[in-house]
Each structure stands twice: as C-alpha cells, then as structure tokens.
Amino acid sequence: MSEEQIDFAKVEEMAGKIVGDVAGAVSLFMAYMGDQAGVFDAMDGEGPMTCQQLADKTGLNPKYLHEWLGSVSAAGYVDFHPDSETFELPPEKALVMAREGQPACMQGFIQAIVAQFETHEKAVETFKSGEGRDWSDHSPCLFCSTDRFFRPGYQAHLIDEWLPALDGVKEKLEAGARVADIGCGYGSSTVMMAQRFPNSTFVGIDFHEPSIEKAREQAREAGVSNVSFEVARAQDYSGNDFDFACIFDALHDMGDPVGAARHIRETLKDDGTFMLVEPMAGDSMAANMHPLGQIFYGFSTVACTPASLAQEVGLGLGAQAGQARLTEVLNEAGFAKVRRAAETPTNMVLEVTG
C-alpha cells in the first residue's frame, strides 16, 4: 500500500490506543503486586500517607514503594495529593482493590490475567497448533484466581436472588433435597448452599482432582457436614434422583456439553431442576463488542476453548456462546424448557426443566 493511501490520523489513533492498553497491562501487574504484598490492605482506612509512612507500616523498601505508588497513582488506582506528597486509598477504591470477598473486589480478575501471562509460551503454542490444552496444564494461579473472581458474585447473588428466581427450588432446598453441583472447582458455591440449607445434601463434582482437594478443605474449614465431593466427569458422575443440579460458569469449558447436560437430565428426578449459570453474552459476536465481551473472548481463547478441545467431542462452545446457542445444546440433551431466571452484568442464570 502506498503512503498516499494511509490515513495517518487513524495510525495515530491506533497507536494511542495501544499506549493506553500497555499502560493498563502494566497497571494490572502493579495492582497484582500490591495485592500480593499487602500494600492495598495497609492503605485501606489510613487516609493520606507518605511513602515513608507506608514503608514503615509494610516493611517494604521505600524506593520500590515510591516507583510503585507513582504507577498506581497515574493509573488512578490510588489518589495522589501533590501538595502534601501523600497517597490515599479512599473507601470507594478500597472496595475494588483491597476488600476481599466484596462483590466489587477485582483482584481475582486481575490475578487471572497474571496467571495467563505466567504460561504465555504454552498459550501461544496451543493457539498455533490448534490442539486442546488440559485444564490441569495451566498455572495453579489460574484455579485460585477463578474461584477468587467468581466467589464474591455467588455470595452476593446465589442465595438471595438466583435460587429464589427458580420455580419451587428454594422451598425444596429448605425442606431437604439432593443436590449435584457439577464442575464445582474449589467448591465455593457448593459450600455456600450447604451452609444455607442444612436439611439438604450436596455433592460437588469436578474432573480436576487438585480442585476437589481444595473443595474438601474449604468444607472442613466451614464446618459443614451435609456436603461431599467427588472426582468425576460431568457426563458420567455417579448418583441419581437429584432434586436439583447446577453448573456455575463451566458448561462452555466442557468437551461434550450435550453429553454433560444429557447425563444431568438422566440423574434428575422427573420434577427436578437444572440451573445453568454462564457468562453474560449476546447471541451474536456483534452483540458482544464491548469491554466485557473483549475480556471473555480473550479468556476463552487461552483457557475455556482449549480445555474443551482437550476433551472428547471438543465442541468448543466458548465463553460467549449466548442463550440461543446454549438452548440448542440443552434441547439436544433432552431438556424441553429453558428460561432466563436472573442475570447480573457478568452472568446469565438459566432455569432448565422438562
């Protein structure tokens, strides 16, 4: 292409966007460092602090802190007061950067990005080869960050919003029901439900043994006795006559989601309910052209789709499948009715019956 055909204003616009994206990538890494080193926690509730005061409190090298504070302040993660040369983490920013377990806390999201960069060579190799990549082949940081990101949302919505939105499910759980939580990962959702509904019995199921070990540890720490965990695949786990089954943000990762949904239907009672929680997505790529879609497509490229392709069938639904495509999968598995019962900015909750 000749120079005369290039719109250099658009070149500058694109270059400027890249600079902004690089700044964001650096800022996320700085945020991760501050989280892991406890700096955000140390600033929370303290008001304006000098670099030396922060160094005294954390025991960190003030020279490192000076550079770090410059970066996160320029990013807007921390407030900088130039007149007094002090730095502050106000409560609104503390909710996002420091307060573990709050729905607004984004550190799990940030940690998930860092986990991908940790094994970037493998991600590139997988992308170029077209082959799958086992879930267990990722950095352990990804497993804990996935739980860390999703857990606050489940805490905020699962018990008080999602379950009551399902027809008759909350009443069954209160009376005493048998529940299967498939693809449970670290078991946070399973333990939450077990704590709230002591008359019911819960089994968490996941094919990743290290995650199941962590789930059992969480259950012991929570002191719940009405929950158990097993290592098994979604399409052939043991048990039947379940009153309720659920999958949280995991069906699209499965190689055979139709087979998984079919097995769930076969193991549910005739009047049982399947709750499917999936990432929020429209039914076309055009509908997902926004920052959240950008993020979910990215994670799907490096984690979700490779995990699916590494398993039998390898359907590769992707993290932005959308309700229409998910409904096709569920109908093919034998379910007759699919209804969106609830939603959040990041998730859709489907009630699946029949």
RAWODA-V347220 format. One record per residue. N is the residue number from 1. RES is the residue in one small letter. PSI is psi in degrees with one decimal (none if undefined). OMEGA is omega as a letter, one per 40 degrees, with the letter a starting at -180 (none if undefined). D_LAST is the distance of its C-alpha to the last C-alpha in whole Angstrom. Layout:
N:RES:PSI:OMEGA:D_LAST, N:RES:PSI:OMEGA:D_LAST
This chain:
1:m:133.1:a:58, 2:s:159.9:i:62, 3:e:-36.2:a:62, 4:e:-20.8:a:63, 5:q:-1.5:a:59, 6:i:129.4:i:58, 7:d:99.9:a:57, 8:f:-19.8:i:58, 9:a:-37.5:i:57, 10:k:-32.4:i:53, 11:v:-46.7:i:54, 12:e:-38.5:i:56, 13:e:-43.2:i:52, 14:m:-42.2:i:50, 15:a:-39.4:i:53, 16:g:-37.9:i:52, 17:k:-41.8:i:49, 18:i:-41.9:i:49, 19:v:-43.1:i:52, 20:g:-40.3:i:49, 21:d:-38.8:i:46, 22:v:-41.5:i:49, 23:a:-41.8:i:50, 24:g:-40.2:i:46, 25:a:-43.2:i:46, 26:v:-41.3:a:49, 27:s:-38.3:i:48, 28:l:-39.3:i:45, 29:f:-40.8:i:47, 30:m:-39.8:i:49, 31:a:-39.4:i:46, 32:y:-44.2:i:45, 33:m:-43.9:i:49, 34:g:-35.4:i:49, 35:d:-50.6:a:46, 36:q:-30.6:a:47, 37:a:-2.8:i:50, 38:g:17.8:a:50, 39:v:-43.5:i:51, 40:f:-40.7:i:49, 41:d:-39.5:a:49, 42:a:-30.6:a:52, 43:m:-22.5:a:53, 44:d:119.7:i:50, 45:g:1.1:a:52, 46:e:-13.1:a:55, 47:g:-165.8:a:56, 48:p:135.1:i:58, 49:m:144.3:i:60, 50:t:164.9:i:62, 51:c:-40.8:a:62, 52:q:-39.6:i:64, 53:q:-40.7:i:62, 54:l:-38.5:i:59, 55:a:-41.5:i:61, 56:d:-38.5:a:62, 57:k:-38.0:a:59, 58:t:-21.3:a:57, 59:g:11.1:a:60, 60:l:157.3:i:59, 61:n:121.1:a:62, 62:p:-26.2:i:63, 63:k:-43.1:i:63, 64:y:-44.0:a:60, 65:l:-37.6:i:58, 66:h:-46.8:a:61, 67:e:-41.6:i:59, 68:w:-44.8:i:56, 69:l:-36.6:i:56, 70:g:-40.6:a:57, 71:s:-50.3:a:54, 72:v:-25.8:i:52, 73:s:-42.8:i:54, 74:a:-30.8:i:54, 75:a:-17.2:a:50, 76:g:7.6:i:50, 77:y:-28.0:i:48, 78:v:144.2:i:51, 79:d:132.6:i:54, 80:f:129.2:i:57, 81:h:96.9:a:60, 82:p:-31.3:a:63, 83:d:-35.1:a:66, 84:s:-1.1:a:65, 85:e:46.2:i:64, 86:t:163.5:a:61, 87:f:143.4:a:57, 88:e:141.7:i:55, 89:l:92.5:a:51, 90:p:162.4:a:50, 91:p:-33.2:i:47, 92:e:-40.0:i:45, 93:k:-29.3:i:45, 94:a:-35.1:i:45, 95:l:-34.0:a:42, 96:v:-37.1:a:41, 97:m:-21.0:a:43, 98:a:-31.1:a:44, 99:r:92.5:a:42, 100:e:135.7:i:39, 101:g:-15.6:i:36, 102:q:141.5:a:36, 103:p:-28.8:a:33, 104:a:-12.1:a:36, 105:c:127.3:a:38, 106:m:7.2:a:37, 107:q:-31.5:i:39, 108:g:-40.3:i:36, 109:f:-46.3:a:36, 110:i:-42.5:a:39, 111:q:-33.9:i:39, 112:a:-35.9:i:36, 113:i:-46.3:i:39, 114:v:-37.8:i:42, 115:a:-36.0:i:40, 116:q:-40.4:i:39, 117:f:-26.6:i:43, 118:e:-32.6:a:44, 119:t:41.3:a:42, 120:h:-33.6:a:43, 121:e:-40.6:i:45, 122:k:-37.3:i:42, 123:a:-43.2:i:40, 124:v:-42.6:i:42, 125:e:-43.7:i:43, 126:t:-44.4:a:39, 127:f:-42.8:a:39, 128:k:-33.2:a:42, 129:s:-27.9:a:40, 130:g:2.4:a:37, 131:e:172.3:i:36, 132:g:173.6:i:33, 133:r:119.7:a:34, 134:d:144.1:i:33, 135:w:-37.4:a:32, 136:s:-9.1:a:34, 137:d:-2.0:i:37, 138:h:166.6:i:37, 139:s:138.9:i:39, 140:p:-24.3:i:38, 141:c:-29.8:a:39, 142:l:-39.8:a:36, 143:f:-45.8:a:33, 144:c:-34.5:a:35, 145:s:-34.4:i:35, 146:t:-46.2:i:31, 147:d:-41.1:a:31, 148:r:-35.1:i:34, 149:f:-46.7:a:32, 150:f:-30.2:a:29, 151:r:-46.8:a:29, 152:p:-35.7:i:31, 153:g:-39.6:i:28, 154:y:-41.1:i:26, 155:q:-36.8:a:28, 156:a:-29.7:a:29, 157:h:-29.3:a:25, 158:l:-55.3:a:23, 159:i:-43.7:a:24, 160:d:-16.5:a:25, 161:e:-53.3:a:22, 162:w:-50.7:a:19, 163:l:-43.0:i:18, 164:p:-21.2:i:19, 165:a:-11.7:i:17, 166:l:141.9:a:14, 167:d:107.2:i:13, 168:g:-0.8:a:14, 169:v:-44.9:a:14, 170:k:-40.5:i:18, 171:e:-40.3:i:19, 172:k:-41.7:a:17, 173:l:-38.3:i:19, 174:e:-36.0:a:22, 175:a:-33.6:a:22, 176:g:108.3:a:21, 177:a:162.4:i:18, 178:r:128.1:a:18, 179:v:136.2:i:17, 180:a:123.4:i:17, 181:d:101.7:a:19, 182:i:136.2:a:19, 183:g:42.6:a:22, 184:c:-12.8:a:24, 185:g:-125.5:a:27, 186:y:-0.6:i:30, 187:g:15.3:a:27, 188:s:-44.5:i:28, 189:s:-39.2:a:24, 190:t:-46.3:a:24, 191:v:-40.6:i:27, 192:m:-47.4:a:27, 193:m:-39.4:i:24, 194:a:-37.7:i:25, 195:q:-41.3:a:28, 196:r:-29.9:a:27, 197:f:78.5:a:25, 198:p:-18.2:i:27, 199:n:-13.6:a:25, 200:s:160.2:i:22, 201:t:139.5:a:23, 202:f:140.7:i:22, 203:v:126.0:i:22, 204:g:135.7:a:23, 205:i:131.3:i:23, 206:d:146.3:a:25, 207:f:-6.3:a:27, 208:h:103.1:a:30, 209:e:-42.9:i:32, 210:p:-34.3:i:34, 211:s:-39.8:i:31, 212:i:-38.0:i:30, 213:e:-41.4:i:34, 214:k:-37.3:i:34, 215:a:-42.9:i:31, 216:r:-38.0:i:32, 217:e:-43.2:i:35, 218:q:-40.8:a:34, 219:a:-41.1:i:32, 220:r:-44.0:a:36, 221:e:-33.8:a:37, 222:a:-13.9:i:35, 223:g:27.2:i:35, 224:v:137.0:a:32, 225:s:-4.0:a:31, 226:n:29.3:a:28, 227:v:143.7:i:27, 228:s:165.5:a:27, 229:f:146.1:i:27, 230:e:147.6:i:27, 231:v:113.8:a:28, 232:a:161.5:i:25, 233:r:155.9:a:23, 234:a:-28.3:a:19, 235:q:-0.1:i:19, 236:d:29.6:i:20, 237:y:161.7:a:21, 238:s:164.8:i:21, 239:g:160.5:i:19, 240:n:-176.3:a:16, 241:d:40.1:i:15, 242:f:140.3:i:14, 243:d:-27.8:a:13, 244:f:137.0:i:13, 245:a:152.2:a:13, 246:c:151.1:i:15, 247:i:126.8:i:17, 248:f:110.7:i:20, 249:d:41.3:a:22, 250:a:-17.8:a:21, 251:l:-39.8:a:19, 252:h:-16.4:i:21, 253:d:-13.2:a:24, 254:m:142.3:i:22, 255:g:-35.4:a:24, 256:d:72.1:a:20, 257:p:-29.5:i:18, 258:v:-46.5:i:15, 259:g:-38.2:i:16, 260:a:-47.6:a:16, 261:a:-36.3:i:12, 262:r:-42.5:i:12, 263:h:-37.8:i:14, 264:i:-45.2:i:12, 265:r:-39.5:a:9, 266:e:-27.9:a:11, 267:t:-4.5:i:13, 268:l:151.0:i:10, 269:k:163.3:a:10, 270:d:-33.1:i:8, 271:d:17.9:a:8, 272:g:163.8:a:8, 273:t:139.2:i:8, 274:f:121.5:i:10, 275:m:119.7:i:12, 276:l:118.0:i:14, 277:v:122.7:a:18, 278:e:159.6:i:20, 279:p:142.2:i:23, 280:m:131.8:i:24, 281:a:148.9:i:24, 282:g:178.6:a:24, 283:d:7.5:i:23, 284:s:158.4:i:27, 285:m:-36.8:i:30, 286:a:-33.2:a:32, 287:a:-11.1:a:29, 288:n:18.5:a:30, 289:m:72.6:i:34, 290:h:170.4:a:34, 291:p:-41.3:a:36, 292:l:-40.4:i:32, 293:g:-40.7:i:31, 294:q:-45.0:a:34, 295:i:-47.8:a:34, 296:f:-39.1:i:30, 297:y:-38.1:i:31, 298:g:-49.0:i:34, 299:f:-35.8:i:32, 300:s:-33.9:i:30, 301:t:-40.2:a:33, 302:v:-17.8:a:35, 303:a:-56.0:a:32, 304:c:-54.3:a:28, 305:t:-42.1:i:29, 306:p:-36.9:i:31, 307:a:-41.1:i:29, 308:s:-44.9:a:26, 309:l:-18.7:i:29, 310:a:-7.9:a:31, 311:q:168.8:i:28, 312:e:148.9:a:26, 313:v:-55.9:i:25, 314:g:51.7:a:26, 315:l:-35.7:i:24, 316:g:53.9:i:25, 317:l:-40.6:a:23, 318:g:156.6:a:25, 319:a:-7.3:i:25, 320:q:45.6:a:25, 321:a:-39.6:a:22, 322:g:157.9:a:21, 323:q:-38.4:a:17, 324:a:-45.8:i:17, 325:r:-39.4:i:18, 326:l:-38.9:i:16, 327:t:-39.3:i:13, 328:e:-44.4:i:14, 329:v:-46.2:a:14, 330:l:-38.9:i:10, 331:n:-41.6:i:10, 332:e:-30.2:i:12, 333:a:-9.5:i:11, 334:g:-4.6:i:8, 335:f:137.3:a:5, 336:a:-31.8:a:5, 337:k:131.3:i:6, 338:v:123.3:a:9, 339:r:135.6:i:11, 340:r:111.7:a:15, 341:a:-28.9:a:15, 342:a:168.2:i:19, 343:e:157.0:i:22, 344:t:175.3:i:25, 345:p:-24.3:a:28, 346:t:-12.8:a:27, 347:n:150.6:i:23, 348:m:143.6:a:20, 349:v:115.2:a:17, 350:l:131.4:i:13, 351:e:122.5:a:10, 352:v:122.3:a:7, 353:t:176.7:i:4, 354:g:none:none:0
